[in-house]
Structure formats: structure tokens, C-alpha cells
Amino acid sequence: MAFPQLHFKSLADISTMIRHGHVTSIDVTQAMFARIRAVDPQINSYAHLCEERAQAQARAADSEIASGITRGALHGVPIAVKDLCYTTYAPTRAGTTIYEGFMAPHNATVVDRLEMAGAVILGKLSMTEGAYTGHHPTVPVPLNPWSAAHWVGSSSSGSGAATAAGLCFASLGSDTGGSIRYPCAATGLTGIKPTWGRVSRYGVFALAETLDHIGPMARSAEDCAAILQAIAGWDAHDPTSLDVPVPDYFAALHTGVRDMRIGIDRAYCFDGVDHEVAVALEAALETYDRLGARIVEVQMPPHADLVAQWIRMCAIETALAHVDTYPARAADYGADLAQLIDEGHATTGMQAAAGQQLRMAFTNALSSMMKTVDCMICPTMTKRTPRLSQMDDYGSDPEVLLSIMRYTAPFDFSGSPTITLPNGIDSDGMPLSMQLVGPRLGEAALIRAAAAYQGVTDWHRKQPDID
């Protein structure tokens, strides 16, 4: 049975089709691998394919479903994971060459939880070196399926490219300074950066332990809710995971936003922001107003000095994460990651303490502000998705990097949950994006607000023209 544009259907739609027997998991999985072979040579999104194992998982899912066993919304659905998640059955190199061929002794907790939910793991997705800004010079760079001339985002570049191009129905990304949000913004996806500690990081290569977040990248809030439902929750192997109940994220999908308080700091959102980004955000505010939400004026706590500390604070922890291989194998590192680690080694204890004090002050102030609203709205980036020619200094010039991080780094420092979603198409034909920020453990409210917006708009259904 043929299904036109099967690869661009939502995870939720594919799940329903498989569950009701309209299509089998093995048929969908084989179709996805056929598309990967046809399309991925153009965009370089996969680092490793797990075709034989994925087909076995799909057949097992079909057998279970046929016998009346259902594991939920991910059962039999083909997805993929960023190549910093440990897998015992496929190498994990985290975008590096120093870990070429590394076989982990155990799976990442998030991988185990996806498989327990019945997901079919197609493979491991390419990424920047060590999840920092630049790709290793010997590793193929993922390209944006909307336009190869435009940035695909980092560090979850392969996750963004593959999901947007219809090479998986969802993926896992990681976010330390914006690395779920940038690829989602650049490729028209929806992504959740959960509260720090909501999702286990056990078995995930670190960039900076206290800033790293693992979360879903997909086509809608509903699809992201399905992934988050599977991976969230306390993990005995991760001492930083939060031992608190995981709510039913699906319950938030159809409740609407009437009387929901959505905060906005207009100076923060609009000063120095590209005109098309600002227009799209204003239109989104009008949509929320029509849906019955209460738009509340708030004041973002002072954050510029904190954002300016991001590279230094990340560098300290990155140096620790790479202590076994750098400087011992410095020649095997790309320039961007090596420069970051060198800065970490050069940072003094007093500088680190000053940054930590800024972080604590901002986090407390943001927590107080968020008590007045259910979520806050802002852009994902100050500018439209840049062309690659504009990104040449991204890794080498700290000012270029920091200018991009205005709407991302603060919420990695605070560990706040965010959801990124498309809200327009710019004059270059590229997606525009916005972000909703919630209080600690406020993912359900973010899913609720994003789903309401996506229920009356179709930006999340726009797809790149790639075949």
C-alpha cells in the first residue's frame, strides 16, 4: 500500500497508522532507509546506520502490536539519536576523531527508554565536534535541507537536518548553549530543552555537565511530548536527575490557552532584533490573544553579563570532560574545540567563582519573575537563519557566538525548560522561529501553549523541497 509523502508525516500520524494496521512498522522502516540512501548523500545527517537491527526492532513491534501488546505512541516508529548517546550496538564518536570506533559498555539511559517504549532506532546522527560550535575538519558537515547555503544550526546539526528532511520521524538532540534550539529554528522543527535534571544524562558525552540538556526534536509539540514522555524521569545512574513525578504530557495537548499567562519583555524581545523575526513574534502574540491567553508584561532579569560568561563557564567544564585526551592528543582536535579547552585551562578560580555568582543571581531572579506567568515568549535568535558565509567567524570570534546566544544561553544557565517552534517563513524562504520559556519543571505548560498555537497555524507543517 502506497502512502505519498509518508516520510513527512508526523510521528503522531505514523504511530496511529501503525497501531491501526494501516501500515506496518517494517514497511515504514524500510521506506525510511530507502529515503536515507536517496537523500542523505545530499545533507550528511547520519554518522552511522543501524539498518539490520532497526528492521529486527520493526518486525518485533509488528508482532507485538498484532498480538495486542501496545507500548505507547513510539511503538514501531522509526527515530534516530544524536551521536553522543552511548549505544552498545553502534559506535559513538560525538563528532570527534579521537573516539572513532568507540563502542560503549552500556546504552545511554535515554536510548534504553526509547527502546523500552518500542521505538525503532534508525541510527546515530552527525554533530559538531564534542557538541561545541564547529565540526571536525575531517567529518562531513550536515547541510540544511531547506537551503544548503544556510546554517543548519549546531551542535545537533544532524538531528535537525535528518528530521527536517524526512529521514526520521523525530530525533534526540542536546543543548548546552542552544544546540537543540538553533537547529530547530533553522529547519522549521519543534524542540524541547527540558528542565536540567528532568532527563537523564547517563551515557551521554558531556560538553559541560551543568549546562547540558537532552531533549526531543520533532515536527510538532505533540510529537515532542511523545518523546519526552518516554525519556523523562529519575535515573539511579545519574545523581543529578530529579526524583519527581513525570506528568502526563499528552493531557496538556488539547486544553487550550484560555486565561494562560504568557509573559513578554518587549525590550528583550524586540530591541536590536531583525524586522522579520519581530513581525513573526508580534503575529504569534496576536494569535495567543485571540485564543484567550493573557499577555502579561514582565521584565527579564539582567543577563548580558552572564551571557558574556558562557564561553568561559562552558570551557572550564569542557576541559574537565576532555582531561584524558587533551592535551595528550591535542593534534587530533579541531581548532574550535581545542580553543575552548585551552580557555578552560587558562581560566582562574576567581574567574570561575565570579561566573558562578552571576549564574546563581540570574537563576534566582528568573525564578521569581516566572512565578507571575505560566510561560514567557521570546525569539529563538535575534536574526533570521544566517547564510553559511555569515557564519565563518562563529567558532573563532567570541563576539559572533555571544551575539547569537541572547535567547538561548540564559536558560541553559538557569536550567529552565523551553520549547522552540516555527512561526513563519522569511523572505529567503527559510523558517522563522520563536521560543517559550517555562518555570522549573514547567514542560507541560510549554507543550500546552505550543500545541494551542500549532492547532491554529500550519508553520510546523511546512517542509523543505528535497527529494
RAMO-V636442 format. One record per residue. N is the residue number from 1. RES is the residue in one letter. SS is DSSP state (H for helix, E for strand, L for the rest). Layout:
n=<N N>
res=<RES RES>
ss=<SS SS>
//
This chain:
n=<1 2 3 4 5 6 7 8 9 10 11 12 13 14 15 16 17 18 19 20 21 22 23 24 25 26 27 28 29 30 31 32 33 34 35 36 37 38 39 40 41 42 43 44 45 46 47 48 49 50 51 52 53 54 55 56 57 58 59 60 61 62 63 64 65 66 67 68 69 70 71 72 73 74 75 76 77 78 79 80 81 82 83 84 85 86 87 88 89 90 91 92 93 94 95 96 97 98 99 100 101 102 103 104 105 106 107 108 109 110 111 112 113 114 115 116 117 118 119 120 121 122 123 124 125 126 127 128 129 130 131 132 133 134 135 136 137 138 139 140 141 142 143 144 145 146 147 148 149 150 151 152 153 154 155 156 157 158 159 160 161 162 163 164 165 166 167 168 169 170 171 172 173 174 175 176 177 178 179 180 181 182 183 184 185 186 187 188 189 190 191 192 193 194 195 196 197 198 199 200 201 202 203 204 205 206 207 208 209 210 211 212 213 214 215 216 217 218 219 220 221 222 223 224 225 226 227 228 229 230 231 232 233 234 235 236 237 238 239 240 241 242 243 244 245 246 247 248 249 250 251 252 253 254 255 256 257 258 259 260 261 262 263 264 265 266 267 268 269 270 271 272 273 274 275 276 277 278 279 280 281 282 283 284 285 286 287 288 289 290 291 292 293 294 295 296 297 298 299 300 301 302 303 304 305 306 307 308 309 310 311 312 313 314 315 316 317 318 319 320 321 322 323 324 325 326 327 328 329 330 331 332 333 334 335 336 337 338 339 340 341 342 343 344 345 346 347 348 349 350 351 352 353 354 355 356 357 358 359 360 361 362 363 364 365 366 367 368 369 370 371 372 373 374 375 376 377 378 379 380 381 382 383 384 385 386 387 388 389 390 391 392 393 394 395 396 397 398 399 400 401 402 403 404 405 406 407 408 409 410 411 412 413 414 415 416 417 418 419 420 421 422 423 424 425 426 427 428 429 430 431 432 433 434 435 436 437 438 439 440 441 442 443 444 445 446 447 448 449 450 451 452 453 454 455 456 457 458 459 460 461 462 463 464 465 466 467>
res=<M A F P Q L H F K S L A D I S T M I R H G H V T S I D V T Q A M F A R I R A V D P Q I N S Y A H L C E E R A Q A Q A R A A D S E I A S G I T R G A L H G V P I A V K D L C Y T T Y A P T R A G T T I Y E G F M A P H N A T V V D R L E M A G A V I L G K L S M T E G A Y T G H H P T V P V P L N P W S A A H W V G S S S S G S G A A T A A G L C F A S L G S D T G G S I R Y P C A A T G L T G I K P T W G R V S R Y G V F A L A E T L D H I G P M A R S A E D C A A I L Q A I A G W D A H D P T S L D V P V P D Y F A A L H T G V R D M R I G I D R A Y C F D G V D H E V A V A L E A A L E T Y D R L G A R I V E V Q M P P H A D L V A Q W I R M C A I E T A L A H V D T Y P A R A A D Y G A D L A Q L I D E G H A T T G M Q A A A G Q Q L R M A F T N A L S S M M K T V D C M I C P T M T K R T P R L S Q M D D Y G S D P E V L L S I M R Y T A P F D F S G S P T I T L P N G I D S D G M P L S M Q L V G P R L G E A A L I R A A A A Y Q G V T D W H R K Q P D I D>
ss=<L L L L L H H H L L H H H H H H H H H L L L L L H H H H H H H H H H H H H H H H H H H L L E E E E L H H H H H H H H H H H H H H H H L L L L L L L L L L L E E E E E L L E L L L L L L L L L L L L L L L L L L L L L L L H H H H H H H H L L L E E E E E E L L L H H H L L L L L L L L L L L L L L L L L L E L L L L L L H H H H H H H H L L L L L L E E E E E L L L L L H H H H H H H L L E E E E L L L L L E L L L L E L L L L L L L L E E E E E E L L H H H H H H H H H H H E L L L L L L L L L L L L L L L L H H H H L L L L L L L L E E E E L H H H H H L L L L H H H H H H H H H H H H H H H H L L L E E E E L L L L L L H H H H L L H H H H H H H H H H H H L L L L L L L L H H H L L H H H H H H H H H H H H L L H H H H H H H H H H H H H H H H H H H H H H L L L L E E E E E L L L L L L L E H H H L L L L L L L H H H H H H H H H H L H H H H H H L L L E E E E E E E E L L L L L E E E E E E E E L L L L H H H H H H H H H H H H H H L L H H H L L L L L L>
//
